[in-house]
Amino acid sequence: MSQAECPQKAPYKTEVKAGKRYFWCSCGKSANQPFCDGAHKDTDFEPMVYEAEKDGEVYFCGCKATGRGPMCDGSHNKL
């Protein structure tokens, strides 16, 4: 499997709505970070689905190195 690109070494603070599904970019190539825009075509990557349980702020991983995707786990601090 190839390695994901790192679009930024910080999480993406994002407002989410309860019940809405979000498709997190796992390859790092999307021009619509942190969300998938189909740029993973011809790679080993697929978007990860996140369904919000409640309205509020979440922190999607921006470095694509998280161990608990799609959420940030602080892995960017080790890059």
Order of alpha helices (4+ residues) and beta strands (2+ residues): beta-beta-beta-beta
